[in-house]
């Protein structure tokens, strides 16, 4: 499942830098909802307008705008409705927490599903691709944030009867994820565990908010 992003000529995306800049300006000018990703830019590798989904954010669209994020122990769920050709990505840090925040998986997943349904998707037709949950901080194994996030999202999708068609989760790698919401194509690149200070700080913040998990017979109890 793990692949490096292909050249733009293979991805089906190609905008000149001028057209890409115009598209980015158009996207920036549109009003955005609370929690909706708004960091738009032109990606020179893919030659396409792109949006970066930061922790706690989501993005839903029916065009092949490049939706990107970078993950440590966090999870990005990419959902897609093949018939409606609508897709979306979220980025959450912990399974559950206090308040309505996209940083928590329980809220982030409901928000993503609801926003997709507003764009014409049906939950009964959704399929999922899941990324992240890496143990990127040495010595944080007792907290198991990445594992807890992964278990949460898999259990949530099973309960909602949304099939997981592919995943690249756990292990020790940070990941860069690219998703095309119209075609449903997802790409993931495992990153070297260097020059990832921002991700490590992000994961430390999540770990500080997390409570130790009570384990019984090797199983993990979700909160």
C-alpha positions as CSV (number, residue, x, y, z in Angstrom):
1,X,0.0,0.0,0.0
2,X,2.9,2.3,0.8
3,X,3.9,4.3,-2.3
4,X,5.8,7.4,-3.1
5,X,3.7,10.1,-4.8
6,X,3.9,9.6,-8.6
7,X,5.0,12.3,-11.0
8,X,2.3,14.7,-12.0
9,X,2.1,13.2,-15.4
10,X,1.0,9.9,-13.9
11,X,-1.4,11.3,-11.3
12,X,-3.8,12.9,-13.8
13,X,-3.2,16.3,-12.3
14,X,-1.7,19.1,-14.3
15,X,-2.2,22.9,-13.9
16,X,0.3,25.5,-15.0
17,X,1.7,27.5,-12.2
18,X,-0.4,30.5,-13.4
19,X,-3.6,28.5,-13.5
20,X,-2.7,26.9,-10.2
21,X,-2.1,30.2,-8.5
22,X,-5.5,31.5,-9.9
23,X,-7.2,28.4,-8.5
24,X,-5.5,28.8,-5.1
25,X,-6.6,32.4,-5.0
26,X,-10.2,31.4,-5.8
27,X,-10.2,28.7,-3.0
28,X,-8.7,31.2,-0.5
29,X,-11.5,33.7,-1.3
30,X,-14.3,31.2,-0.4
31,X,-15.9,31.2,3.0
32,X,-15.0,28.2,5.2
33,X,-16.8,26.5,8.0
34,X,-15.3,26.1,11.5
35,X,-12.8,23.3,11.4
36,X,-12.5,23.2,7.6
37,X,-9.0,23.2,6.3
38,X,-8.0,26.6,4.7
39,X,-4.3,26.3,4.1
40,X,-4.3,26.4,0.2
41,X,-1.2,26.4,-2.0
42,X,0.1,25.3,-5.4
43,X,2.0,22.0,-5.2
44,X,4.8,22.1,-7.8
45,X,5.4,18.3,-7.7
46,X,1.8,17.4,-8.6
47,X,1.2,20.6,-10.6
48,X,-2.1,21.2,-8.9
49,X,-3.9,23.3,-6.3
50,X,-3.7,21.7,-2.8
51,X,-5.0,22.1,0.7
52,X,-3.2,21.0,3.9
53,X,-5.3,19.5,6.6
54,X,-3.9,20.4,10.0
55,X,-4.7,18.6,13.3
56,X,-8.3,19.0,14.2
57,X,-9.4,19.9,10.6
58,X,-11.2,18.2,7.7
59,X,-11.8,18.9,4.1
60,X,-14.5,17.5,1.7
61,X,-14.8,18.1,-2.0
62,X,-16.0,16.6,-5.3
63,X,-13.0,17.8,-7.4
64,X,-9.5,16.4,-7.6
65,X,-8.0,19.1,-5.5
66,X,-5.0,17.6,-3.8
67,X,-5.8,17.1,-0.1
68,X,-2.6,16.5,2.0
69,X,-1.5,16.0,5.6
70,X,1.5,14.8,7.6
71,X,1.0,12.3,10.4
72,X,2.8,10.9,13.4
73,X,0.6,9.2,16.0
74,X,-2.4,11.0,14.6
75,X,-4.9,9.4,12.2
76,X,-6.2,10.6,8.8
77,X,-9.3,8.9,7.6
78,X,-10.0,9.3,3.9
79,X,-13.7,8.5,3.0
80,X,-15.0,8.3,-0.5
81,X,-18.4,7.6,-2.1
82,X,-17.7,6.0,-5.5
83,X,-21.1,6.8,-6.9
84,X,-21.3,10.5,-5.8
85,X,-17.6,11.0,-6.4
86,X,-17.3,12.9,-3.2
87,X,-14.4,12.4,-0.8
88,X,-12.9,13.9,2.3
89,X,-10.1,13.7,4.9
90,X,-9.9,14.4,8.6
91,X,-6.9,14.5,11.0
92,X,-7.4,13.7,14.6
93,X,-5.0,13.4,17.6
94,X,-6.8,11.4,20.2
95,X,-9.8,8.9,20.2
96,X,-12.0,10.9,22.5
97,X,-12.0,14.0,24.7
98,X,-14.0,16.8,26.2
99,X,-15.9,19.2,23.9
100,X,-16.7,19.3,20.2
101,X,-13.3,19.3,18.6
102,X,-11.9,17.8,15.4
103,X,-8.8,16.9,17.4
104,X,-10.8,14.0,18.8
105,X,-11.7,11.0,16.7
106,X,-15.3,10.5,17.8
107,X,-16.1,14.1,16.8
108,X,-13.8,14.1,13.7
109,X,-15.4,11.0,12.2
110,X,-19.0,12.2,12.7
111,X,-18.1,15.6,11.3
112,X,-16.4,14.1,8.2
113,X,-19.4,11.7,7.5
114,X,-22.0,14.5,8.0
115,X,-20.1,17.0,5.7
116,X,-19.8,14.3,3.0
117,X,-23.5,13.6,3.2
118,X,-24.3,17.3,2.8
119,X,-22.3,17.1,-0.5
120,X,-24.5,14.2,-1.8
121,X,-22.6,11.2,-0.4
122,X,-24.4,8.3,1.3
123,X,-23.0,6.5,4.3
124,X,-24.1,3.2,2.9
125,X,-21.8,3.7,-0.1
126,X,-18.7,5.1,1.8
127,X,-15.4,3.3,1.8
128,X,-12.4,4.2,3.9
129,X,-8.6,4.4,3.6
130,X,-6.8,4.9,6.9
131,X,-3.3,6.3,7.6
132,X,-1.1,7.1,10.6
133,X,-0.9,5.9,14.2
134,X,2.9,5.6,14.1
135,X,4.9,5.4,17.3
136,X,7.3,8.2,16.3
137,X,8.4,9.2,19.7
138,X,10.8,6.8,21.5
139,X,9.8,6.0,25.0
140,X,6.1,6.8,24.5
141,X,5.1,3.1,24.2
142,X,3.3,3.1,27.6
143,X,0.9,5.8,26.3
144,X,0.3,4.0,22.9
145,X,-1.4,7.0,21.4
146,X,-0.9,5.8,17.8
147,X,-2.2,2.3,18.6
148,X,-5.2,3.7,20.5
149,X,-6.0,6.0,17.6
150,X,-5.8,3.1,15.1
151,X,-7.9,0.8,17.2
152,X,-10.5,3.5,17.7
153,X,-10.9,4.3,14.0
154,X,-11.1,0.7,13.0
155,X,-13.7,0.0,15.6
156,X,-15.7,3.1,14.6
157,X,-15.7,2.2,10.9
158,X,-16.7,-1.4,11.7
159,X,-19.6,-0.2,13.9
160,X,-20.7,2.2,11.1
161,X,-20.4,-0.6,8.5
162,X,-18.0,1.5,6.4
163,X,-15.5,-0.9,4.8
164,X,-11.7,-0.2,5.1
165,X,-10.4,-0.9,1.6
166,X,-6.8,0.0,2.4
167,X,-4.7,1.2,5.3
168,X,-1.1,2.1,6.2
169,X,-1.0,2.4,10.0
170,X,1.2,1.8,13.2
171,X,4.9,1.0,12.9
172,X,7.4,3.8,13.7
173,X,7.2,6.0,10.6
174,X,5.8,9.5,10.1
175,X,3.7,9.7,7.0
176,X,2.8,12.1,4.3
177,X,-0.7,11.4,2.8
178,X,-2.2,12.8,-0.4
179,X,-5.9,12.2,-1.3
180,X,-7.9,13.1,-4.4
181,X,-11.6,13.4,-3.3
182,X,-13.1,13.1,-6.8
183,X,-11.4,9.9,-7.9
184,X,-10.8,8.5,-4.4
185,X,-7.1,7.9,-5.0
186,X,-4.9,8.0,-2.0
187,X,-1.1,8.0,-1.8
188,X,1.1,7.6,1.2
189,X,4.9,8.2,1.7
190,X,6.7,7.0,4.7
191,X,9.1,9.6,5.9
192,X,12.5,9.2,7.5
193,X,12.3,9.8,11.3
194,X,14.5,12.9,10.9
195,X,13.5,16.6,10.5
196,X,10.1,15.8,12.0
197,X,10.4,18.1,15.0
198,X,7.0,19.7,14.4
199,X,5.4,16.2,14.3
200,X,7.1,15.1,17.4
201,X,5.9,18.3,19.2
202,X,2.4,17.5,17.9
203,X,2.6,14.0,19.3
204,X,4.0,15.1,22.6
205,X,1.0,17.4,23.0
206,X,-1.4,14.6,22.2
207,X,0.4,12.3,24.7
208,X,0.2,14.9,27.5
209,X,-3.6,15.0,27.1
210,X,-3.9,11.2,27.0
211,X,-4.4,9.0,30.0
212,X,-2.6,5.7,30.4
213,X,-4.6,2.8,29.0
214,X,-5.6,0.0,31.3
215,X,-4.6,-3.2,29.6
216,X,-6.1,-6.7,30.3
217,X,-4.5,-9.7,28.8
218,X,-2.8,-7.6,26.1
219,X,-6.0,-6.0,24.9
220,X,-6.5,-2.3,24.8
221,X,-9.5,-0.6,26.5
222,X,-10.7,2.4,24.6
223,X,-12.0,5.3,26.5
